[in-house]
């Protein structure tokens, strides 16, 4: 998994300056479109090697320090989990939330209802309809509105 310097620092809980020191000390990286990218597994291997080297130096000296392979594996797993969480978070920003879709649909339905309500009066005035004919159109509009209200209720039931 390729990450930039800032993301590498976040994943490993260090500063970007520390990551730069790792590079200065031999950490390998890739360069794509003028971006420096690090492979998370490569960084872990580098850190493991640095820890092993430190142990060898310590064994030759008097300093007591030990290296815990299980701890390093746990750190690797945690860093991979953090990277996956970052990926998920970024992808969620690309998706439209269901609440936003619901608001748009409700607004569209409300606007449609308002336009449909005006049909009977517009039709009566333009077609010179009698009072009874205008009443029939008004009843049809009310039926349409009731059907729309049922659709809205079904939508709410399905997506809440």
N, C-alpha and C positions, 0 to 999 in steps of 0.2 A: 504494500500500500504506500503510495507516494504522497508525501506531505511537504509543505514549505517549512522554512526555518521557524516561523512563529508557531505554527501548529506543532512542530517537533518539540519546541520548548514547552508548550502547553501539555502535550502528551507525557513528557518525561518530568514535568514539574520543575523546570529549570529556566533560567533566563536565556534570551536569544544570544547574549554574549557568551554564555557557557557553551551553547551549540557552536558558536563560531570558534571557540577554543578547541572543541572536539575536531572541527574541520582542520584547524591549524595543526592539530596533533595526529592527523591521518584519517579522520572519518571520511569515507567515500560518499559522494553525492552525484546526482545527475543534474544536467543543465538542459532545460527545455525552454525555448523562447525567452532567453535571458532570465529564467526563473531557476533558482537553486532548489532542487527537490531531494528529499531524503526518503529512503525506504525504511519503514519502521523496524522491520526485522533486521536489516543491516545495522541500524543504530543500536539495537539490542545486542547484536553479536559484537559490535565494537565495544560497547560498555562491558559486556562479559569478558572480553579479552583484556580490557583495561583493568578489570577487577582481578583477573588471574595474574596479570603482570604485577599488580600491586601486592598480591599474596606472595608471589615469588620473591619480591623485594623484601617483604616483611619477614619471610622465613629466613632470608639471609641475614636480616638484622634481628633486633631484639623485640620489635613491636609485635604485639599479639593482635591479629585481626583475622577473622575467618570469612569464608565465602560460602553463602548459602544458595545452592542451585535452585531449591524450591522457591526461595524468596525471589530470585531473579525470574523464574518462570511465572510466578504470580504477578510480578511487575509487568512482564511482557503481556500476559493475559489482560491485565488492567489497562494497559496502554492501547491494546487492540480494541477493547470494549469502548474506551473513550473515543477512539477514532470512528468506530461504528456509530456511536451516539452523535458525533459531529456530522457524519454523513446523513443520518436520519434527520437531524435538525435542519440541515441545509435543504434536503429534499422536501421537507414539510413546508418550507417557505415557497416552494415551487408549486405546491398543490393548493387548490382553492378549498377553504374550509367549508364544511357542510352548512355552518351557520350563515356564511356569506351567501351561499347558493339559496338557502331558505329565504333570506331577506330579499334577495333580488326577485325570486319567484313570487313572494307575497306582494311586493311592490307592483310587479307586473300584473298580478291578478287584481289588485286594488284599482290600478289604472284602467284595466279592462272593464271592471265592474262599473266604474264611473262613466266610461264611454257608453257602455250598454244601457245604463240608466237614462242617458240622454236620447236614445234612439226613439222612444215613443213620442216625445214632444217634437223632435225634429221631423219625424215621419208625418205626424198629424199636420204640422204647419206646411210642409212641402207638398203633401199629397192631397190637401184639402179633405181630410178624412172626417167622417161624422164622429160624433161623440162615442158611439158604440164601437166603431172601427178602431178609434184611438184606444179605447178601453181594452180591446182584444190584443192590440200590440203591447200595451202596458202589462197585461197578464203574461204574454209570452216572454217579455223582458224579465218579469219576476221569476218565471220558471227557470230561465237561463241563469239568473243570479243565484237561485237556490242550488242549481246544479254546480255552479262555480264554488259556492260555499261548501258543498259536500266534497268537492275535489280538494279544497284547501284543508278541510278537516282530515281527509284521508292522507294528505301529504304530511300534515302535522303528526298524525298517528304513526306514520311510517318512519319519520326522520327526527323524532325528538327522543 
